[in-house]
Amino acid sequence: MMAERRLVPVKLDSYKPLREIVFESMREAIISGVLPPGERLMEIQLAEEMGVSRTPVREAIRKLELEGFVVMVPRKGAYVAGVSLKDVADVFEIRAALEGLAAGLAAERATDEEIEQMERMVLYKEDEAADLDRIVAFDTDFHALVYQASRNTRLIQILGNIREQIQRFRSVSLAVPGRIKEAIHEHRAIVEAIANHEVEAAAELARTHIEAAENVMFQAMGSRAKDQSADV
């Protein structure tokens, strides 16, 4: 009996190399939870689901291992990497400090156009609160705009280095009931502080926002652990 298809066939009309398309498709599947932590990655099955040969799948798995999304177990194969509480705490600790800095700098340096764009994004998010995928995209864009407004290239680069881990956690935390509305209110407060050029307030609100997301992430991980225990 054929396994249920989860990954969609890749589109070959893209300007990107096939190996890059396959890599991005698999990475997104891991971030979104379609390929959950602990799952074994079978090259043949994945290649069939995406409609490609095994070679780009094998290359994608190797690259995903380098980025920490996959672990190789000797004599057993490739598995989706799990996320420990320590992993979450480490990333959020770094992110709270960096995003606080970015928001504080944005309060000093953001242009009127950037502030207007932030305000539009917050309002648009509220209208689309029922669409999780769109909210995740908006959330990503909002934070990217705050980074941009900081005018600190090195800071943006450092945040970019943990972008994939952030994205993975963002997809989980925003799926927790009630978190989207909370995040919208937190974003609105950050934008207000930036618009009023309140440096310390913007920095503190950004740090509090990240800490709230961390707490929700821990809550989600705890719920998953209970569900898995109940299934045993």
MILO-120886 format. One line per 2 residues: number of its first residue (from 1); for each residue y, x, z of N, C-alpha, C, O, CB. Coordinates in steps of 0.02 Angstrom, whole numbers. Atoms other than C-alpha are relative to their C-alpha. Last residue first. Glycine has a CB too. Layout:
% residues N
NUM) Y,X,Z,Y,X,Z,Y,X,Z,Y,X,Z,Y,X,Z ~ ... .
This chain:
% residues 232
232) 58,-43,-12,257,121,1206,-57,-39,31,-110,-11,45,19,60,45 ~ 47,5,56,377,-6,1132,-63,40,12,-112,32,-24,32,23,-63 .
230) 30,66,-1,469,-33,1297,-52,-7,-55,-99,-47,-49,53,-54,-8 ~ 47,2,-56,502,153,1311,-37,-66,1,-97,-69,17,36,12,66 .
228) 57,-40,19,579,154,1136,-53,0,55,-112,-2,41,21,72,-16 ~ 38,37,51,692,9,1181,-62,39,-20,-116,9,-29,44,-12,-62 .
226) 35,56,-33,747,95,1342,-43,-38,-49,-100,-57,-34,50,-47,33 ~ 54,-30,-39,788,256,1247,-40,-54,35,-102,-50,39,28,50,52 .
224) 54,-19,46,887,158,1118,-60,28,39,-117,14,22,25,51,-51 ~ 32,62,22,989,74,1254,-58,16,-46,-111,-16,-42,50,-44,-36 .
222) 40,27,-55,1027,241,1335,-37,-62,-19,-95,-71,1,44,-14,59 ~ 60,-42,-5,1081,315,1169,-45,-24,56,-106,-21,51,20,74,12 .
220) 44,15,57,1199,170,1140,-64,40,4,-118,14,-9,36,14,-66 ~ 27,67,-11,1276,186,1314,-50,-17,-55,-104,-44,-41,56,-52,2 .
218) 51,-7,-53,1297,373,1290,-34,-67,13,-95,-70,24,32,28,64 ~ 56,-35,31,1387,338,1126,-57,10,51,-115,0,34,24,69,-26 .
216) 36,50,39,1496,208,1213,-61,32,-33,-114,2,-38,46,-31,-53 ~ 34,45,-48,1547,337,1343,-42,-52,-36,-97,-68,-15,51,-34,46 .
214) 56,-37,-29,1586,463,1205,-40,-44,48,-101,-45,47,25,63,37 ~ 52,-1,51,1693,336,1112,-62,37,25,-119,18,11,26,34,-65 .
212) 29,67,2,1791,306,1271,-56,-4,-51,-108,-35,-39,55,-52,-17 ~ 42,8,-60,1815,493,1292,-32,-69,3,-90,-75,24,42,12,63 .
210) 62,-37,13,1878,504,1113,-47,-5,59,-108,-11,50,16,73,-15 ~ 36,34,54,2007,367,1142,-67,34,-13,-118,0,-21,42,-1,-64 .
208) 32,58,-32,2060,445,1308,-42,-39,-51,-96,-64,-34,54,-46,30 ~ 55,-25,-41,2093,610,1218,-38,-58,33,-99,-58,36,26,48,54 .
206) 52,-24,46,2195,522,1084,-60,25,40,-118,11,22,27,55,-46 ~ 32,60,28,2294,425,1215,-57,20,-47,-109,-13,-49,50,-43,-37 .
204) 41,30,-52,2331,587,1309,-38,-61,-26,-97,-71,-10,43,-20,60 ~ 56,-45,-14,2392,677,1153,-48,-31,51,-108,-29,42,26,67,27 .
202) 44,1,57,2500,531,1098,-62,42,12,-118,22,-4,36,24,-63 ~ 34,65,0,2574,513,1272,-50,-4,-58,-106,-27,-49,51,-57,-5 .
200) 50,0,-53,2614,699,1283,-40,-66,1,-100,-65,12,34,10,68 ~ 51,-52,9,2701,702,1114,-56,-4,52,-115,-8,35,31,68,2 .
198) 19,-14,-70,2798,540,1121,-60,47,0,-117,25,-3,-15,-67,38 ~ -5,-73,-11,2876,545,947,-13,18,73,18,63,100,68,26,-22 .
196) -55,-10,-48,2901,355,950,10,73,18,52,90,59,-13,-41,63 ~ -60,27,31,2795,336,792,61,11,44,117,20,20,-9,-74,-15 .
194) -20,-46,53,2663,451,867,66,-23,-31,110,18,-43,-55,5,-54 ~ -25,-60,-32,2657,347,1026,23,51,-51,75,84,-42,-54,31,45 .
192) -64,16,-32,2643,186,928,31,62,33,91,73,28,-9,-56,52 ~ -51,4,54,2508,261,817,68,-14,30,118,15,9,-19,-55,-51 .
190) -12,-68,23,2405,310,970,55,1,-52,100,43,-50,-64,31,-29 ~ -39,-34,-52,2423,137,1046,17,71,-21,72,95,-8,-38,-1,67 .
188) -68,28,2,2366,55,883,45,35,52,103,48,38,-2,-76,13 ~ -35,-29,57,2216,172,875,73,-24,-3,118,14,-17,-37,-18,-66 .
186) -14,-70,-17,2163,122,1050,38,34,-57,84,73,-44,-66,38,15 ~ -54,0,-49,2179,-63,1007,20,72,19,79,87,28,-20,-40,63 .
184) -60,22,35,2073,-38,851,60,1,47,114,26,28,-10,-71,-29 ~ -25,-57,39,1945,63,948,64,-18,-37,109,23,-42,-54,23,-50 .
182) -29,-48,-47,1924,-77,1075,32,58,-38,87,80,-22,-53,26,49 ~ -64,27,-23,1901,-204,937,34,47,48,95,55,46,-11,-68,33 .
180) -48,0,55,1768,-95,855,68,-25,23,119,6,9,-26,-43,-59 ~ -34,-65,6,1678,-59,1019,53,0,-55,104,33,-48,-51,55,-13 .
178) -64,-4,-35,1640,-241,1060,38,65,-11,98,67,3,-12,-8,71 ~ -41,61,-4,1457,-234,1012,63,10,41,61,34,98,-41,-57,28 .
176) 9,32,-65,1396,-54,986,46,-61,4,106,-55,-9,15,50,58 ~ 48,55,8,1394,-14,799,-12,-36,66,-42,-90,66,-65,27,-27 .
174) -35,59,25,1554,87,818,-47,-60,-11,-24,-116,-20,36,17,-66 ~ -43,29,-52,1462,211,930,35,-64,-24,43,-111,14,52,51,22 .
172) 37,29,-55,1319,244,809,45,-36,49,32,-93,68,-40,55,37 ~ 39,55,26,1418,270,649,-39,-36,55,-49,-96,52,-48,24,-54 .
170) -45,56,14,1545,376,742,-39,-61,-24,-25,-117,-2,53,20,-53 ~ -12,35,-63,1408,489,813,44,-62,-11,34,-113,22,33,47,50 .
168) 64,26,-23,1348,538,639,9,-41,64,-19,-95,71,-50,58,12 ~ 16,58,41,1524,556,575,-65,-33,23,-71,-94,24,-5,19,-74 .
166) -44,55,-19,1572,671,717,-19,-63,-36,-21,-117,-7,73,18,-14 ~ 23,23,-65,1419,780,685,43,-59,24,17,-108,51,3,57,52 .
164) 63,37,9,1465,786,502,-28,-25,66,-53,-81,70,-51,44,-35 ~ -10,66,31,1647,831,536,-65,-40,-4,-65,-99,11,29,8,-70 .
162) 44,45,-38,1609,973,657,3,-72,-29,-16,-120,3,21,-1,75 ~ 64,-33,-14,1674,1111,543,-48,-45,39,-109,-36,36,12,64,38 .
160) 44,8,57,1810,996,477,-68,30,11,-118,6,-17,31,30,-62 ~ 26,68,-5,1888,990,650,-48,-14,-58,-97,-51,-50,58,-52,-1 .
158) 47,1,-56,1904,1179,641,-31,-69,9,-91,-75,20,35,22,65 ~ 61,-34,20,1981,1170,468,-53,-1,55,-112,-12,42,15,72,-20 .
156) 35,45,47,2108,1039,520,-66,31,-21,-117,-4,-27,44,-14,-62 ~ 27,55,-40,2158,1146,669,-41,-47,-44,-95,-69,-24,57,-38,36 .
154) 58,-27,-37,2178,1297,556,-33,-54,42,-94,-57,46,22,59,45 ~ 56,-10,46,2290,1200,436,-62,25,37,-117,2,22,18,50,-53 .
152) 32,-62,-23,2408,1136,570,-65,11,-39,-116,-21,-25,-15,-3,78 ~ -26,-56,39,2528,1009,493,-29,68,24,3,120,15,76,2,4 .
150) -10,-54,-48,2480,886,631,31,61,-33,62,103,0,-65,19,33 ~ -67,4,-28,2507,744,507,15,54,51,73,66,68,11,-68,31 .
148) -47,-21,53,2351,795,412,71,3,28,108,50,14,-3,-49,-59 ~ 8,-73,8,2246,783,570,51,26,-49,85,76,-37,-72,17,-25 .
146) -30,-31,-59,2318,610,605,-5,76,-5,42,111,11,-34,-26,65 ~ -72,4,10,2276,560,426,38,30,60,89,63,51,22,-72,-10 .
144) -19,-52,48,2098,622,446,75,1,-11,105,54,-21,-37,-12,-67 ~ -1,-63,-36,2082,516,604,19,57,-47,54,104,-27,-69,14,31 .
142) -54,1,-49,2132,361,509,5,67,35,60,96,40,-11,-56,51 ~ -64,-11,35,2022,401,359,58,3,49,104,43,41,12,-55,-51 .
140) 0,-69,25,1866,418,468,67,17,-32,95,70,-19,-57,10,-51 ~ -6,-42,-59,1904,256,560,4,74,-20,45,112,7,-60,-11,47 .
138) -70,4,-22,1934,168,395,12,47,59,62,81,63,18,-72,19 ~ -41,-35,50,1766,228,328,73,1,21,106,52,15,-8,-33,-69 .
136) 15,-72,-8,1676,176,488,42,41,-49,69,93,-30,-76,13,-12 ~ -34,-22,-60,1764,7,478,-12,75,12,35,111,30,-24,-41,61 .
134) -71,-8,17,1708,-16,299,40,25,60,85,66,53,29,-66,-25 ~ -7,-57,45,1527,17,344,73,13,-17,95,70,-20,-41,-12,-64 .
132) 8,-64,-36,1540,-99,495,10,60,-46,44,107,-27,-69,3,32 ~ 36,-43,47,1611,-249,401,-5,70,30,43,109,28,36,3,-69 .
130) 70,23,4,1659,-383,529,-43,46,-43,-104,40,-42,-2,-70,-27 ~ 41,-20,-58,1819,-294,582,-73,-21,-4,-114,5,34,30,-29,61 .
128) 67,-13,27,1897,-308,409,-51,16,54,-102,47,41,3,58,-49 ~ 20,53,46,2060,-390,460,-71,6,-24,-104,-43,-40,46,-1,-60 .
126) 9,61,-40,2076,-275,609,-22,-58,-43,-64,-99,-22,65,-18,38 ~ 63,-4,-36,2048,-123,499,-14,-64,39,-70,-89,40,1,59,48 .
124) 53,14,48,2189,-176,384,-68,1,34,-111,-41,20,1,51,-58 ~ -1,71,14,2311,-183,530,-57,-20,-47,-89,-72,-37,67,-21,-31 .
122) 21,35,-61,2262,-10,589,-3,-75,-12,-50,-108,9,48,16,58 ~ 71,-9,-8,2271,61,412,-26,-37,62,-80,-67,59,-17,74,6 .
120) 35,43,48,2443,-12,382,-76,4,10,-111,-46,6,18,18,-72 ~ -9,69,-23,2510,68,541,-35,-49,-46,-65,-98,-23,75,-17,4 .
118) 42,11,-60,2436,236,495,4,-72,23,-47,-103,39,22,47,57 ~ 69,4,23,2515,224,321,-48,-12,58,-95,-51,53,-20,64,-38 .
116) 8,66,32,2685,185,395,-72,-10,-24,-100,-64,-18,48,-8,-58 ~ 1,49,-54,2668,337,509,-10,-71,-28,-48,-110,-1,66,3,41 .
114) 64,-6,-34,2622,446,361,-7,-51,56,-59,-81,66,-10,71,27 ~ 51,27,44,2770,385,260,-69,1,32,-107,-46,25,-1,38,-66 .
112) -5,73,-3,2890,414,404,-54,-32,-42,-82,-84,-24,69,-24,-23 ~ -54,28,40,2828,593,412,2,-76,9,-46,-106,34,-8,19,-74 .
110) 18,51,49,2721,658,555,61,-25,-38,115,-34,-9,-36,-59,34 ~ -7,-21,70,2781,819,637,-15,-54,-52,-2,-42,-111,-43,57,-12 .
108) -57,-43,15,2813,798,823,15,3,-75,73,8,-95,-12,70,27 ~ -58,34,-29,2700,649,859,64,41,-13,119,13,-16,-10,-11,75 .
106) -20,53,47,2576,728,738,61,-37,26,103,-58,-14,-58,-50,-11 ~ -37,-32,54,2573,884,848,24,-52,-51,79,-46,-78,-44,52,-35 .
104) -63,-25,-28,2524,779,998,43,32,-53,104,21,-56,-14,49,56 ~ -44,58,-10,2394,685,895,68,21,28,120,-5,9,-33,-51,47 .
102) -21,25,66,2316,847,833,49,-58,8,100,-61,-27,-61,-22,-41 ~ -48,-48,29,2311,925,1007,28,-27,-66,88,-24,-78,-33,68,-11 .
100) -60,6,-41,2227,771,1079,55,45,-26,113,25,-30,-16,17,73 ~ -35,60,24,2108,773,932,62,-14,43,111,-41,18,-48,-61,2 .
98) -31,-11,65,2062,954,969,39,-61,-24,93,-54,-53,-53,18,-51 ~ -53,-50,-4,2032,931,1155,37,8,-66,99,10,-67,-29,67,22 .
96) -53,28,-41,1936,768,1138,59,49,4,117,29,-1,-25,-16,71 ~ -40,48,39,1835,839,992,58,-28,41,113,-36,14,-44,-57,-24 .
94) -41,-36,49,1775,991,1087,47,-48,-35,107,-33,-44,-44,37,-51 ~ -44,-42,-40,1714,888,1234,48,39,-45,108,42,-32,-41,49,44 .
92) -56,41,-22,1645,758,1113,50,39,44,109,25,43,-25,-60,39 ~ -42,19,57,1539,887,1024,61,-39,23,117,-26,1,-40,-40,-52 .
90) -33,-59,27,1471,965,1184,49,-18,-56,106,6,-57,-53,50,-26 ~ -52,-22,-47,1435,799,1269,38,59,-28,100,62,-22,-31,18,68 .
88) -55,49,1,1342,731,1118,57,24,44,115,23,23,-25,-69,23 ~ -32,-5,66,1234,886,1099,62,-45,-3,116,-24,-25,-49,-19,-56 .
86) -40,-62,-1,1200,887,1287,36,9,-66,94,30,-67,-45,62,15 ~ -61,16,-37,1144,705,1280,46,61,3,107,54,2,-17,-24,71 .
84) 6,1,-72,1020,759,1147,66,-19,33,119,-18,0,-24,68,27 ~ -65,-14,-31,1021,712,964,-8,-6,75,-26,-59,101,56,-49,-27 .
82) -23,47,-51,858,720,868,67,21,27,92,76,12,-51,-4,56 ~ -16,-27,-66,836,817,708,22,-55,48,59,-100,29,54,53,-6 .
80) -70,14,-14,754,727,562,14,22,72,-22,4,118,17,-76,-10 ~ -14,61,-38,587,812,536,75,-8,9,112,41,13,-36,2,69 .
78) -70,12,-16,522,941,412,9,-67,35,-22,-116,16,44,3,-63 ~ -47,23,50,342,1002,408,71,-11,26,89,15,79,-24,-63,-30 .
76) -6,73,-2,192,1015,521,50,-28,-51,40,-82,-77,19,-23,69 ~ 64,32,18,125,1192,506,2,-76,2,-49,-108,-6,-54,24,45 .
74) 53,-39,31,281,1260,593,-65,-39,-9,-90,-71,38,-14,62,41 ~ 52,-11,-50,409,1123,635,-58,38,-34,-87,12,-82,-25,-67,31 .
72) 64,-17,31,566,1130,529,-50,17,55,-37,61,97,7,60,-50 ~ 34,-56,-33,716,1040,603,-67,11,-35,-101,-37,-53,-10,-13,76 .
70) 73,-2,7,836,933,503,-27,60,38,5,113,40,-20,3,-76 ~ 24,69,6,1017,878,528,-77,-3,-2,-106,-56,9,29,-33,-62 .
68) 23,27,-64,1074,1046,595,-25,-71,-2,-38,-100,51,55,4,47 ~ -54,38,-31,1181,1098,447,-21,-34,65,19,-67,98,25,-53,-49 .
66) -54,-47,-15,1059,1236,395,58,-36,36,92,-5,77,25,32,-65 ~ 22,-40,-57,915,1112,407,56,48,21,68,57,81,-65,40,-18 .
64) -7,42,-60,1008,991,295,-22,37,63,5,26,117,-40,-65,-8 ~ -72,0,-16,1023,1131,166,13,-42,62,56,-24,103,40,-28,-60 .
62) -19,-67,-23,836,1160,169,73,3,21,90,33,72,-14,53,-54 ~ 28,-7,-67,800,974,158,19,68,29,34,73,88,-76,-8,-1 .
60) -41,38,-46,917,959,9,-24,8,72,17,15,117,0,-75,-19 ~ -63,-37,-9,829,1100,-83,46,-36,50,79,-4,90,36,8,-67 .
58) 16,-59,-40,660,1015,-56,63,41,14,73,65,69,-52,44,-37 ~ 13,24,-68,731,850,-117,-14,59,46,11,62,102,-59,-50,1 .
56) -64,11,-34,807,936,-269,-8,-27,71,35,-15,113,42,-49,-41 ~ -41,-60,-7,634,1008,-312,67,-13,33,84,22,82,11,31,-67 .
54) 3,-26,-68,528,854,-275,47,59,10,68,73,67,-71,21,17 ~ 57,-44,-11,580,765,-435,2,27,72,51,15,108,-1,58,-51 .
52) -11,-69,22,699,618,-436,-64,40,11,-113,14,38,60,32,38 ~ 11,-5,72,692,428,-426,14,69,-27,39,77,-83,43,-49,-35 .
50) -63,-17,33,771,416,-254,-6,8,-75,44,17,-110,29,62,30 ~ -51,49,-18,626,324,-174,66,12,-37,100,-35,-57,13,2,76 .
48) 15,63,33,498,427,-269,53,-52,15,74,-89,-30,-68,-27,23 ~ -13,-9,71,578,591,-216,-12,-65,-38,25,-82,-84,-44,56,-28 .
46) -72,0,10,583,534,-35,18,6,-74,65,-26,-97,32,56,40 ~ -25,68,-12,398,489,-38,75,-4,-13,99,-51,-45,-15,-21,73 .
44) 23,45,54,348,653,-120,28,-70,8,53,-99,-40,-77,-3,0 ~ -34,-14,63,455,761,-5,-20,-50,-55,23,-75,-90,-17,71,-23 .
42) 53,-13,49,395,682,157,32,7,-69,61,-41,-95,-53,-57,0 ~ -26,6,67,528,696,291,-53,22,-50,-68,81,-57,65,42,-9 .
40) 22,-54,44,451,664,461,25,-13,-71,21,-69,-95,-78,8,1 ~ 40,20,58,553,548,570,-18,60,-43,23,104,-55,38,-52,-42 .
38) 71,-6,-11,607,615,739,-44,-19,-59,-104,-7,-58,-20,-41,57 ~ 21,-62,-32,785,552,729,-76,0,12,-104,-50,34,37,10,66 .
36) -14,-9,-72,804,403,612,-24,66,27,-67,99,-3,-32,-56,38 ~ 52,-49,-17,813,405,420,13,19,73,56,61,87,2,64,-48 .
34) 54,22,45,910,244,389,-60,47,7,-117,25,6,25,-2,-74 ~ 60,21,-37,1009,294,544,-55,-27,-44,-107,-48,-18,18,-50,50 .
32) 0,72,-9,1180,297,460,-61,-26,38,-63,-84,59,4,-35,-66 ~ -59,19,-39,1201,485,483,-1,-75,17,15,-94,72,64,17,-38 .
30) 11,-23,-68,1022,519,424,58,-22,44,47,-46,100,-7,77,1 ~ 55,39,-28,1039,411,268,-14,20,72,-32,-22,114,-63,8,-42 .
28) -28,65,-18,1210,489,233,-54,-44,32,-40,-82,79,29,-35,-61 ~ -43,-10,-58,1131,662,238,29,-67,24,30,-80,84,57,49,-16 .
26) 43,-8,-58,993,605,121,40,9,64,23,-17,116,-47,60,-10 ~ 35,63,-12,1115,537,-7,-43,4,62,-45,-43,103,-43,-19,-61 .
24) -48,46,-30,1229,689,8,-33,-67,16,-17,-98,66,59,-11,-48 ~ -18,-24,-68,1082,808,-22,46,-50,34,34,-68,92,34,69,-5 .
22) 57,13,-42,1018,706,-170,15,20,72,-1,-16,119,-63,38,-26 ~ 3,73,-8,1190,705,-251,-57,-18,47,-49,-61,91,-11,-35,-69 .
20) -53,19,-46,1209,892,-220,-1,-75,13,11,-97,69,68,21,-29 ~ 18,-23,-68,1040,932,-297,52,-20,51,35,-34,109,-10,75,1 .
18) 49,45,-30,1083,824,-448,-17,20,71,-24,-22,115,-63,-1,-42 ~ 69,-21,14,1240,925,-485,-49,-47,36,-33,-73,89,-12,73,21 .
16) 29,-48,-47,1402,824,-468,-71,20,-22,-105,-19,-55,-2,-30,70 ~ -19,-67,22,1491,743,-616,-32,53,44,-31,112,27,76,8,1 .
14) -53,-33,-38,1397,583,-579,14,69,-28,-28,99,-61,-20,5,75 ~ -60,-4,42,1301,489,-713,58,33,37,114,33,13,20,-69,-23 .
12) -2,-64,34,1133,525,-630,62,8,-44,69,58,-80,-62,8,-42 ~ -31,11,65,1144,386,-503,12,68,-33,43,112,-4,67,-39,7 .
10) -64,-32,11,1021,412,-362,26,-14,-70,-13,-24,-116,-5,75,12 ~ 3,-50,53,884,285,-330,69,29,-12,119,-7,-12,-27,-32,-66 .
8) -11,28,67,914,196,-163,-5,55,-52,10,113,-38,68,-35,-6 ~ -52,-36,36,837,258,-2,6,-29,-70,-45,-47,-101,-14,76,-3 .
6) -60,0,-41,741,134,104,58,35,-35,115,13,-29,-14,33,67 ~ -54,-43,25,591,83,0,61,-6,44,82,-61,62,17,-18,-73 .
4) -61,36,14,449,9,102,54,49,-23,65,101,9,23,-40,61 ~ -46,5,-55,291,113,89,64,-36,-21,84,-34,-79,17,69,28 .
2) -59,-42,7,169,73,-51,48,-11,58,61,-68,79,36,-15,-67 ~ -60,42,0,0,0,0,63,44,0,67,90,41,0,-48,61 .
